[in-house]
Amino acid sequence: MTLTSSKSPEDLQSATRIVGAGRRPEWTGPVVNPPVWRASTHLYADTAALAQGPRTNEDGRFFYGRRGAPTQWALADALTALEPGAAGTVLYPSGVAAIAGAMLTVLRPGDVVLISDNAYDPTRSMGTGLLRDFGIEPRFFDPLDIAAYEAAFCERTRAVLLEAPGSLSMEVCDLPALARIAGEKGAVSMLDNTWASPLGFAGLTHGIDITLMALTKHVGGHSDLMMGSASAGPELYARLRDRAQQLGNVISPDDAALALRGLRTLHLRLAHEAQSALAVAQWLSARPEIAQVLCPMLPGAPGHDLWKRDFTGGCGLFSFVFKGSDAAARNRFIDALTLFGIGYSWGGFESLAIPINPSIHRSTMKWPPAPSHEGSQHGVRLSIGLEDPGDLIADLEQALAAWHQPAG
């Protein structure tokens, strides 16, 4: 098969690019998928070739296993092809490792980093732990308050970490505006784009400097690998790659092959999950037990207008808050579910549910999200998988009976 087209790659639709991305003939040979290259040692023809090895540092050139081989290169190449404006993608052994790698690339002792107050908790912990240990000061900000965000910059601010929708509470901020302000202030903008992926939000074309993903989630898609990525333009990509190599980051070729397999169906799974999630969210919004559904794809939900303006897709992850409940009733509801597993992560083929209380992960933002729902702080985060949405709704309905039961 010759992977050629009369159109340039950037003119192809995302579904078409996903099928062919990373499948360079020199990496696949006569087969469809890149073989799994397991190798720590790369051999040279002679000492002259050995001496030449360190002088080049790019995917596609053998050197040593830590710099990867065709299986890893194909995955990085495919992810770059899906991120308009990206010059390259660096792979990491987890999503958190990708965030840490990006932070340690652009920050130095004495710098200030602004971190969205609704960011993933390990990101917040990185700010108050790892980065402080390196002499970097974290400052948390409300991404919905643009004036306060702009005022938070100082002469030492070198980077901004954004996440949209916000972790657990699902707020959508004005990403283009926040990225523009960061650029005007001379700071690098970084976005955890795991929720939407570049299929749902093209970060670099909206002004973001570095887009990050936990490939553990949607790209892997089958809850069987850990991986992260960072994509950027030429200058920042070169810096990310250099720092990742200094830190000794490398991913398994077997995991790269699994991620490539998951990538090929990413657009189909995201579309199905988003459609099912919207159906579930609409059903929940009509239930008298529910105070608020936090799903940006749902018309009337917080952040929907910005999501509709800037995003081209969504996924199966959203949250909701019970009305006048307590933690015990919320937990009875989760425990009564039969089709939803109880566990961390999301983006796999299976549906999941966990209890949430974002107030313990916030410094500046308010929880619960709406003043009319004071006291209704006990929420649930759902990750909608590939099951039939009607079956999932029936499962949620029967679990509400346990929510109504008196504590005993």
N, C-alpha and C positions, 0 to 999 in steps of 0.2 A: 504494500500500500504506500503510495506517495502522498505525504501530507502537504499538499500544495493547494492554493486557491487563487482565483483571479483577483480576489480582494486582499488587501493588506490585513494582517491579524486584527488590528484595532477597529477595522470596519465590520468584522464579523460579529454576530450576536453572541452573547455570553455562553449560551448552550452549545454553540458550535465551537467556540474557543476552548471550552472545558474538555471536549472530546479529543482535540488534537494537541492541547498544550503540553509541552515537555516531551513530546514524542519525537525527538530528533532522530533521524535515521542512524546517526553515528552512535546513539545511545541504545536504540532498540534493536538494530540489526533487522533481520527478517521477521521478527515477532511483533505483536501488538503492543505489549507492555515492556518497559525497561526491565531486564533481568535484575535479580537481586545480587549485587556485587558485594560480597563479604570479604573485606581485605583490610588489614592494617598496613601491610608492606606493598608498595608499588615498586616494581623492578625497572631498572634503567638498562639501556643497551650497552653502555660503556661509561667510563668515568667522565667523559666530556658531557654526556647527557645528564649525568648525576649533578655536575657542577651547574648546569643550566637550570635545573629544577627550581631552586630557590628564587630565581630571578623573575619568575612569572607567578602570579597568584590570582587565578580566576577559575571559575567552574569550567570544566571541559579539559583541564590540564592535570594529568596525574602528577602527584607529588608524594603524598603520604596519606594514610587512611583518615587522619584527623581532618583533612580538607575535603573529604568525601570522594565519591566515585559516581558513575552514571546514575545510579538509583537516586541518590540524594540530589544530584544536579538536576535531574529531570523534574523532581518535585519543586525545587526552588524556581526553576524556569517556568513551570506551569503556574505557580502562584504569581510570579511577576507578570505573566501574560494576562492574568485576570485583574490586575491592579493598574488601571490607566495612569500613565505618568511615572511608573516605577522603573528604575534602572536595574534593580536586582532585589533579591529576597534572601535574608539570612535565616537559617533554621536553628532552632534551639530545642533542648530536651523537654521543655514544658512551656506553657503560656507564661507562667511566672518568671521563668528564666529569660524569656523574650523581653518582658517588661524590665527586668533587672539589667539585661544586656543593653537595652536602649538607654536607660537611665545612666548607666556607668559609661556610656559612650559620649553623652552630651554634657555631663555634669562633672564638676571638679570641686575640691574642698573650698568652702567659702561661698559656693553658689546657693541660690534659692530656687526651689522647684515648687510650682503651684500644682496642687493635686485636687481634682474634682472631689467634692465631699461625698458624692455618691458612687465613688469608684469601688471596685472589687476589694473586699477586705484585705487579702494578701498584698494588694497594691498599697493600701493605706499603711499596713504594717511594715512594708518595705520603706516607706517614707519615714516612719518613726523609729525604725530599727536600723536596717542596713545603711540607709543613706545618712542618718545621723552619725553612725559610726565612722563614716567617711568625711565627716565635717560638712555635710550638705543639709541645709535647712528646709524642711517641708512646710508649706503653708496650704491649708485646706480652704477651698472657696466654694460658694454656691454657684453652680454653672448657670442657674436661671436668673441670677442678678448680675447683669452685664456691667453695670456701673461699679458695683463692689469688686467685681473681678478685675476691671481695669485699674481700680485704685490699689489693688493688692500687689501690683508690680513695683519693683524697686530696681535700683541700678545693678543689683546682684542677681536678678531673676534671669535664668538661662533656659528654662524649659517649663512646659505646661503639659500635664497628663490629663487627657479627657477620656470620658467613657459615655457612650450614648447608645441605647437608653441606659440610665443609671442602674447600677447593680441593685437587685432586689426591688427597689421602688420605681424603676422604669421611667424616670423623667427623661424627656427629650429636650436638649438644649439647642441653642442656635450655633451649631458647629462652625459654619462659615464665618460668622461674626467673631467668635472666640478665637478661631485660627488667625483671622485677619489682625486682630488686636495683638496677639502674640507676636506675629511677624513684625508689626510696627514697633513693638517694644524690643525687638532683637532676640526673642526667645524662640526655641524650637518647640513646635506643637506636636504632640504624640497622641494618638487615639487608639484605645482598645476597641477594635472594631469586630470583636468576636460575634456579637449578637447579629449584626446584619451581614457581615462578610462584604467583600467588594461587590458582590452581586446585588446587595441591597443598599450599599452606600459606598460610592467611590471617593475614598477619603482624600487622596492626593489632589484630585481635580476640584475638591471643595476647599483647598487651601491647607490641608494637614500636611506636615512635613514627614512624619513616620507613622505608618499604620501597623498596628500590632494585632495578632490573632492567637488565640489558643486553638491550635489545630486539633487538640484533644476533642473538641466539641464537634462542630458541624463538618469540618473537612474529613476527620476520621470517620465520624458518623456511626460507629458501631461499638463504642464504649470499650475499645480494646487497645488504645495507644495513648501515649502522652507526648505532646509536641507543641512548639510555638513557632511563630514567625514574625519577622519585621521586614517591611518593604519600604523603600524610599527612593528618592532621586539620586543622581550620580554621586554627589559629594557625601551625603549622609550615608548612602549605601556602602561606600568605600570605608567610611569610619566604623560603621556597624560591623562590617566583615572583619576588619582588623582587630577590633576589641573582642569580638567573639572568639577569634583564633587565639588571642592572648589569654583569654579565660579558659581555653581548652574545650569550648563547646563543640559537641559533635552529636549527631543523631544516628541511631541504628539504621542500616539499610533495609532491614526487615520492616521496621516501623515506617520508613519512607515509602516502601512498596504498599503497605496497608493504607497510608494516607493518599497515595496516588489512586488506589482503587476507590476509596471513598470520594475523592474529588470528582470522579467521572459522573457520579449521580447527585452531586451537591445541589444543582439547580432544581432537580425533581423533588428531592427530599425537602428542601427549604420551601418550595411552593406548596407541597402537601401539608407540611407542618403549619405553615402560616395560615392556610385556609382552614385547617382543623382548629387551630388555636382561636381564630376569629369566631368560629361557630361556638366553641366552648365559652369564650369571653362574652359573646352576646347572650348566651343562655344564663350565665352567672349574673350578668348585669340586671336581669329581670327577676332574680330570686330575692325574696324579702329578707333573707338572712345576710345578704351581702351589702356592705356599706359602700364599697367602691371597687371597681375593676381597673387595675393598672396595666393597660395594654395599649400601647401607642397606636396600633393598627385599628382600634375600635373607635368609630366616630363618637365624638363627645368626651372621650377619655383625655386625661391630662397629656399634653404634648402631641396630640393627634395632628394638629395643623402643621406643626414643624415637621413631623414625620412625613406627612403627605407632601410637603413642599420639597424636602431634601432627599428623601429615601425612595428607592425604587422597589423595595421588598422588605420582608420581615422574617420572622421565624416563629417557633413554637413556644418561646419563653415569655411568660408574663406572670403577674402577681394579682392577688386580690385581698381585700380586708373584710373580716367579718364585722357585723353590726352588733355592738353591745355584747361582745363575747368575752371570754377569758381564755387564758392559755390552755387550761385543761380541756375546755370544749373544743378548741381548735385542734388540739392533739388527738382527741377522740375521733374527730373527723378524718384526719390523716391516717390514723391507725385502721380505720374502717375501710379505706380504699383497697380494692383488690386488683385493679389493672394498673395502678400507679405504684412504682417502686419508691422506697424512701431512701434517698441517697444524694450525695453531692454530684456535681457536674450536670451537664445537659447536652442537648444536641445529638443524642444517640437515637436509635430507632425506637427505644422504649420510653414510655411516659414516666415522669418522676414527680414527686411532691416533697417539699420540705417546709417546715415552719419558719417564718421570718419575723424579726423585730428590728428593722433598720436603725432604730434609735440608738442601739449600742454601737453602731458603726458610723455615727455622724458627729461632726464638730460644729457645723454651722447651719445645716439644713433641718427643717422641721419634719417630725414624724409624730402622729399620722399626717398624711398629705393634705387633708381637707379639714378646715376648722369645724365643719358641721359633724365631723366624725370623731370628735374628742372621746377618748376612752375606747375607741375601736382600733387599737393599735396592733392587734394580733392578726397577722397575715399568713398567707400561704403562697409559695412560689410554685408554679406548675411548669413543667417542661413537657409539651405535647409532642408525642412521638408519631409513629406511623400507624397506630391502631385506628380503627374506624371511629370517627368523632361521636357517632351516636352511642356506641358502646361506652366511650369515656364519659359522656354526659350522664348516661344511666348509672355508671359507677359513682359519679359525684353526687347524684341525687340520692342514691341509697346511703351514702356516707353522711349526708346531711341529717339523716335520722339519728345517727349517733351524736351529732352536734347538739341536737335538741334534747337528748337524754339528760336528766339531772345527774349531777355528780353524786357518786355513791361509793 
